[in-house]
Amino acid sequence: MRVVRQANKGHGGAINTGLAAVTGLYTKVLDADDWFDRQALSSLLAVLAGLAEATSSVDVVVTNFVYNNVARSRPCPVRYTRALPAGGPITWHDVRRFRPREYLMMHSLAYRTELLRGCGLTLPEHTYYVDCIFAFTPLFHVRTLYYLDVDLYQYLIGRPGQSVNESVMLERIDQQVEVARKMLSQMRAPLALEPGQRAYLLHYLDLVCTVTSSLLLRSGEAGCLARRREFWREVRGLSPALHRRLRWSLLGTMMNLPGSFGRRTSLAGYRLARRVVGFN
């Protein structure tokens, strides 16, 4: 084990330093207040050991993660059994459609270290929510995947002051908007993507933009409502086609209903999603 000490550079700065120091074939991030299930971790290490001996490499190993909300009695797992064939290397051609509550977060990904370095991943320092970038940017360069159906990452949420606590997210909405902007600019880049790869990246970007739009609405301040309109104008200016895909998706439409009644309906849908999934 190696411990690296540095001045506080935020979540992104810590991951950047860790990536520069790591020597393993694969890299997985564990936040300070979360934990791995021991049995699932043993299964993952066995798979990684097998991949290390294989002649062909796998770019990313996907495992499940579990929301552990302190306000709820039951954990809420996010699994990918419908979208990803389990137990062997696959390509984007094998990936099926992800449902709205299925998305690959930092917690579910173990990337090949050289892929992370080769794609030039550098996360913004002193910025929250950069885990969205970590779960997005490298996937543009992923060609092979391996899904291990175990509930590995235990994600603790619901503590006061936590970055994903709703009140904290509302205070830091500027950082959420900036992260969404960075992701949108990447999606506009002219990279050759497999159809399944592009479909998933748009799916995840749809979720991030929906969260951003919902938080601007949840704030209830007139200035935030104006900023929400400005955010979608920026998306249209970046790419009219991307704007149509995101703004008029099912999620985008539900979270941007017009008028005061529409805003109340959107907020009701947002609160329902929080209760069903258990996220903050």
Stockholm file with secondary structure:
# STOCKHOLM 1.0

chainA/1-280         MRVVRQANKGHGGAINTGLAAVTGLYTKVLDADDWFDRQALSSLLAVLAGLAEATSSVDVVVTNFVYNNVARSRPCPVRYTRALPAGGPITWHDVRRFRPREYLMMHSLAYRTELLRGCGLTLPEHTYYVDCIFAFTPLFHVRTLYYLDVDLYQYLIGRPGQSVNESVMLERIDQQVEVARKMLSQMRAPLALEPGQRAYLLHYLDLVCTVTSSLLLRSGEAGCLARRREFWREVRGLSPALHRRLRWSLLGTMMNLPGSFGRRTSLAGYRLARRVVGFN
#=GR chainA/1-280 SS CCCCCCCCCHHHHHHHHHHHHCCSSEECCCCTTCEECHHHHHHHHHHHHHHHHSSSCCSEEEEEEEEEETTCSSCEEECCTTTSCBSSEEEGGGCCCCCTTCCCCGGGEEEEHHHHHHTTCCCCTTCTTTHHHHTTGGGGSCCEEEEEEEEEEEEEECCTTCTTSHHHHHHTHHHHHHHHHHHHHHHHSCCCCCHHHHHHHHHHHHHHHHHHHHHHHHHCCHHHHHHHHHHHHHHHHHCHHHHHHHHTSHHHHHTTCSHHHHHHHHHHHHHHHHHHHCCC
#=GC SS_cons         CCCCCCCCCHHHHHHHHHHHHCCSSEECCCCTTCEECHHHHHHHHHHHHHHHHSSSCCSEEEEEEEEEETTCSSCEEECCTTTSCBSSEEEGGGCCCCCTTCCCCGGGEEEEHHHHHHTTCCCCTTCTTTHHHHTTGGGGSCCEEEEEEEEEEEEEECCTTCTTSHHHHHHTHHHHHHHHHHHHHHHHSCCCCCHHHHHHHHHHHHHHHHHHHHHHHHHCCHHHHHHHHHHHHHHHHHCHHHHHHHHTSHHHHHTTCSHHHHHHHHHHHHHHHHHHHCCC
//
